[in-house]
Amino acid sequence: MPLTYLNAGESRLIQRIVGKDDVQKHLASLGFVPGEKVTVVSTRGKDLIVQIRESRVAISESLAERIMV
């Protein structure tokens, strides 16, 4: 299921990233790689603030939909 389905406070392991190579590379540079734990900190409208590794990152709904957990 996409990351957008999680509620604030929920954590899951990333299963895969879908999309074109440039999108996958961009997300990988932010730490979104299969096997990594991601936690939804909060939502702001349709955007998400997530904890990945030691960082908090704000991502758009369209990017979050490409992250399968």
C-alpha positions in Angstrom: 0.0 0.0 0.0 1.2 3.6 -0.6 2.7 5.6 2.2 -0.3 8.0 2.0 -2.5 5.3 3.6 -0.7 5.6 6.9 -1.9 7.8 9.8 0.3 10.1 11.9 2.4 8.0 14.3 2.3 4.8 12.1 5.6 3.2 11.0 6.3 0.7 8.2 9.2 -0.7 6.3 9.5 0.5 2.7 8.8 -2.4 0.3 9.5 -0.7 -3.0 9.5 2.6 -4.9 7.5 2.9 -8.1 8.0 5.4 -10.8 10.6 6.6 -13.3 14.3 6.3 -12.6 14.7 10.0 -11.9 11.9 9.8 -9.2 13.5 6.7 -7.7 16.9 8.4 -7.6 15.5 11.5 -6.0 13.7 9.5 -3.3 16.7 7.4 -2.7 18.8 10.5 -2.2 16.4 11.5 0.6 16.8 8.0 2.2 13.6 6.3 0.8 15.0 2.9 -0.1 13.5 -0.6 0.3 14.0 -2.0 3.8 14.2 1.4 5.5 11.7 2.3 8.3 9.6 5.3 7.7 7.2 7.0 10.2 4.5 9.4 9.4 5.0 12.3 11.8 2.0 14.4 10.6 0.0 15.5 7.6 -0.4 19.0 6.3 -3.2 19.1 3.8 -2.3 16.3 1.4 1.5 16.6 2.1 3.2 14.4 4.7 6.0 15.0 7.2 7.9 11.8 7.7 10.8 10.5 9.8 13.3 8.6 7.7 16.6 7.6 9.3 17.7 10.6 11.5 15.8 13.2 9.4 12.3 14.6 9.1 11.3 15.2 5.5 8.2 16.9 4.0 7.0 15.2 0.8 4.1 15.8 -1.5 1.2 13.5 -1.8 2.3 12.5 -5.4 5.7 11.4 -4.1 4.3 9.7 -1.1 2.0 7.6 -3.4 5.1 6.2 -5.1 6.5 4.8 -1.8 5.0 1.4 -1.1 5.1 0.1 2.5 
